Amino acid sequence: MAETAVPGFESLSWIAVYAPANTPRAVVKQLDDGIYAASKHPALLATFKKAGLDPVGGTPEALGSYQAAEIAKWTGVVKAIKYVLE
């Protein structure tokens, strides 16, 4: 999109793993560590590469910040085009 209608605009697909609210921090850390380790396995990396995916690990806080930024960005887009959900 940056090369066409909206200079500087970037649209990415992303996938995240969530745990239920109030999950103990130690459990979240254990899940995060396990998922991160699995994402580095050569066979899984090969599968990701074939699908055009680039795994990026991070903390729950970083995911929250990224998600908040995405919501803000897309809220602006929806308002700018005056989209109405029918």
Stockholm file with secondary structure:
# STOCKHOLM 1.0

chainA/1-86         MAETAVPGFESLSWIAVYAPANTPRAVVKQLDDGIYAASKHPALLATFKKAGLDPVGGTPEALGSYQAAEIAKWTGVVKAIKYVLE
#=GR chainA/1-86 SS CTTTTSTTCCCCCCCCCCCCTTCCHHHHHHHHHHHHHHHTCHHHHHHHHHTTCCCCCCCHHHHHHHHHHHHHHHHHHHHHTTCCCC
#=GC SS_cons        CTTTTSTTCCCCCCCCCCCCTTCCHHHHHHHHHHHHHHHTCHHHHHHHHHTTCCCCCCCHHHHHHHHHHHHHHHHHHHHHTTCCCC
//
